[in-house]
Amino acid sequence: MTQPRAFVMYHPARDVAALATHGQSWQGESLEENIALCPLQTIEPVLLAHLPRSGKIVESGCGLGRWVFYLRAKGYDIVGIDLADDALQAARAYDPSVPVLRDDVLNSSFPAGSFDAAISLGVVEHFEEGPQGALAELRRLLRPGGILCISVPTQNLIRRVATNPMKTLYRWLRTSRGETFVFEEYRFTRKQFSGLLREGGFEIITMVPDDFRAPKNIGLVVDFPFLRHRSEKWRLNPAGDLLRSLTALCSPWWTCAGTLWVCRKSG
């Protein structure tokens, strides 16, 4: 399987070993805090508009299961799967009745066509061989015409102009001093990932920016530590708020953390 052409993010091996990266953004938050973030995310109304009210839904790579808890509270029939035992244990301790199962997003135990819709939020970019295997499994799980809601990190304008060169220079400086870096994730342009979805057998219905609504933020908070609020997670300091406000006047795509695609299984 060929690697997708996208910007590759690397992180120090010591951080990955300590679970400081690889999508563990829920670390350090209670489940209540995690669930409370759902209605603050720009993708929330899009999910509610496109997910079937009467169908079965799977979240592939659910982590703590915040979207599973949130959507079930709104009446959706959803189950979550993940391989992160600590996250699953925390979810079960919070509410043992909510179905969060230990299962592989690349090769799940569910029969083909088990679900009317699937969610995958910030998961498939973490496979170094590329997202195609995860996309194939998501397609297998969906019934004909099933809905896929999937998000990945986006190559926004700020990342192209500033973040990518800074990250590349930082890694070069650290590796020249003997530090080891390992693969973390791909960051795709909207065109790149749209192409992968079409090649994977999906018809794109819509795509929208994925971030938190102000005053919270994901994109700038993740990319620029010096713009983070000192005490509040997912908040920017005054300089960060000013930058976010100015770029928002032009386009939400300039700083958004990711893109959500809503697709339909084709064929």
C-alpha positions in Angstrom: 0.0 0.0 0.0 1.5 3.3 -1.0 1.8 6.2 1.4 -0.5 9.2 0.8 1.2 12.4 -0.4 0.7 14.6 2.7 2.7 16.5 5.2 4.1 14.1 7.7 4.2 15.0 11.4 6.9 13.5 13.6 7.3 13.6 17.4 10.1 12.8 19.7 10.1 9.1 20.5 10.2 9.8 24.2 6.9 11.7 24.0 5.2 8.9 22.1 6.4 6.3 24.5 4.8 8.4 27.3 1.5 8.6 25.4 1.9 12.3 25.1 0.8 12.1 21.4 -0.8 9.7 19.0 -4.2 11.3 19.4 -4.3 11.0 23.2 -5.8 14.5 23.5 -8.2 13.2 26.1 -5.4 12.6 28.6 -5.8 14.8 31.7 -9.5 15.4 31.2 -12.4 13.9 33.0 -15.0 12.2 30.9 -17.5 14.8 31.9 -15.2 17.5 30.6 -14.6 15.5 27.4 -18.3 15.0 26.7 -19.0 18.7 27.4 -16.7 19.6 24.5 -19.0 17.9 21.9 -21.6 20.7 21.5 -18.7 23.3 21.3 -17.2 21.6 18.2 -18.1 23.0 14.8 -18.9 19.5 13.4 -21.6 18.8 16.0 -24.6 20.2 14.1 -23.3 18.4 10.9 -23.2 15.1 12.7 -26.7 15.6 14.0 -28.0 16.5 10.6 -26.6 13.5 8.7 -26.5 10.6 11.1 -29.6 8.4 10.9 -32.0 8.6 13.8 -33.3 5.1 13.3 -30.1 3.3 12.1 -27.2 1.6 13.8 -24.0 3.7 14.1 -20.4 2.8 15.0 -17.6 5.1 16.1 -14.4 3.6 14.9 -11.6 4.7 17.2 -13.8 6.1 19.9 -11.1 6.8 22.6 -13.0 7.7 25.8 -16.2 7.5 23.9 -17.3 11.1 24.3 -19.3 11.1 21.0 -20.8 7.7 21.9 -22.1 9.1 25.2 -23.2 12.4 23.7 -25.0 10.9 20.7 -26.7 8.2 22.8 -28.0 10.8 25.1 -29.6 12.4 22.1 -31.3 9.1 21.1 -28.8 7.7 18.5 -28.1 4.0 18.5 -24.3 4.0 18.5 -21.5 1.7 19.6 -17.8 2.6 20.0 -14.7 0.5 19.2 -11.1 1.1 20.2 -7.9 -0.7 21.2 -6.9 1.7 24.0 -7.6 -0.3 27.1 -7.2 2.7 29.5 -9.7 4.8 27.6 -12.2 1.9 27.4 -11.8 1.2 31.1 -12.5 4.9 31.9 -15.6 4.9 29.7 -17.0 1.7 31.3 -16.3 3.0 34.8 -18.3 6.2 33.9 -21.3 4.2 32.6 -21.1 0.4 32.2 -24.3 0.3 30.1 -22.8 2.2 27.2 -21.4 -0.1 24.5 -17.7 0.7 24.0 -15.9 -2.4 22.8 -12.3 -3.5 22.4 -12.0 -4.0 18.7 -9.6 -3.2 15.8 -10.5 -0.4 13.4 -8.6 -2.2 10.7 -10.2 -5.6 11.2 -13.2 -5.4 13.4 -15.3 -8.4 14.6 -18.6 -7.1 13.2 -20.0 -8.7 10.0 -20.0 -6.8 6.8 -22.9 -4.3 6.4 -23.6 -4.2 10.1 -24.1 -0.4 10.3 -26.2 2.4 8.7 -23.5 5.0 9.5 -19.9 5.2 10.8 -17.9 7.9 12.5 -14.1 8.2 12.4 -12.8 11.4 14.0 -9.0 12.0 14.0 -8.1 8.3 13.6 -7.0 7.2 10.1 -4.2 9.7 9.8 -2.2 7.8 12.4 -1.5 4.8 10.2 1.9 5.3 8.7 1.1 2.9 5.8 -1.8 5.3 5.0 -5.5 5.5 5.7 -6.6 3.2 2.9 -6.9 0.1 5.2 -9.1 1.9 7.7 -11.2 3.3 4.9 -11.7 -0.1 3.4 -12.8 -1.5 6.8 -15.2 1.4 7.3 -16.7 0.7 3.9 -17.0 -3.0 4.7 -18.9 -2.2 7.9 -21.5 0.0 6.1 -24.6 -1.1 4.5 -25.2 0.0 0.8 -25.7 3.7 0.8 -24.5 4.0 4.4 -23.2 7.3 5.8 -19.5 7.9 6.8 -18.6 11.0 8.9 -14.8 11.2 9.0 -12.3 13.9 10.0 -8.6 14.2 9.6 -6.1 17.1 10.3 -6.1 19.7 7.5 -3.3 21.5 5.8 -4.6 25.0 6.5 -2.9 28.2 5.4 -1.2 28.9 8.7 0.3 25.4 8.7 1.6 25.7 5.2 3.1 29.1 5.8 4.4 28.8 9.4 3.8 25.5 11.2 5.3 23.1 8.6 8.6 25.0 8.1 8.9 25.4 11.9 8.2 21.7 12.6 10.7 20.6 9.9 13.4 22.9 11.2 12.8 21.8 14.8 13.1 18.1 13.9 16.3 18.8 11.9 17.9 20.6 14.8 17.0 17.9 17.3 18.0 15.0 15.1 21.3 16.6 14.5 21.8 16.4 18.2 21.0 12.7 18.3 17.3 12.8 19.3 15.0 10.1 17.7 11.7 11.1 16.1 8.9 8.7 15.0 5.9 9.0 12.8 2.9 10.7 14.4 0.3 11.6 11.7 -0.4 12.8 8.2 -1.9 16.2 7.6 -3.9 16.2 4.3 -5.1 18.9 2.0 -8.8 18.7 1.4 -8.1 17.8 -2.2 -5.8 14.9 -1.2 -8.1 13.3 1.3 -11.2 13.9 -0.9 -9.3 11.8 -3.6 -8.6 9.0 -1.1 -12.3 8.9 -0.1 -13.4 8.6 -3.7 -10.8 6.0 -4.5 -12.0 4.1 -1.4 -15.6 3.9 -2.7 -17.3 6.9 -1.1 -19.3 9.7 -2.6 -18.7 13.0 -0.8 -21.8 14.8 0.3 -20.3 17.8 2.1 -17.2 18.9 4.0 -16.9 21.4 6.8 -14.1 22.9 9.0 -13.5 20.9 12.2 -12.5 23.0 15.3 -14.0 24.4 18.5 -16.1 27.4 18.4 -14.7 30.6 20.0 -13.4 31.1 22.6 -12.1 27.6 22.5 -9.8 26.5 19.7 -7.9 23.4 18.5 -5.8 24.3 15.4 -3.8 27.2 16.9 -3.6 25.6 20.4 -2.2 22.4 18.9 0.4 24.0 16.6 1.6 27.0 18.7 2.3 26.3 22.4 3.2 30.0 22.9 -0.4 30.9 22.0 -2.0 28.7 24.6 -3.8 29.9 27.7 -1.8 29.3 30.8 -4.5 27.6 32.8 -7.4 26.7 30.6 -7.2 23.8 28.2 -8.3 24.5 24.6 -8.1 28.2 25.1 -5.8 30.8 23.5 -4.0 33.6 25.3 -4.8 37.2 24.1 -2.3 37.0 21.3 -3.8 33.8 20.1 -7.3 35.2 20.3 -6.3 38.1 18.2 -4.8 35.9 15.5 -7.8 33.7 15.5 -10.2 36.6 15.2 -8.2 38.2 12.4 -8.0 35.0 10.3 -11.7 34.2 11.0 -12.6 37.4 9.2 -11.1 36.0 6.1 -11.9 32.3 6.2 -12.4 29.6 8.9 -10.3 27.3 6.7 -7.1 29.4 7.4 -6.6 28.0 11.0 -9.0 25.1 11.4 -7.5 22.0 12.9 -9.2 19.6 10.6 -11.9 18.8 8.0 -15.0 16.7 8.4 -16.3 14.9 5.4 -19.8 13.5 5.2 -19.9 10.7 2.6 -22.1 7.9 1.3 -20.9 4.4 0.5 -21.1 4.2 -3.3 -21.4 1.2 -5.5 
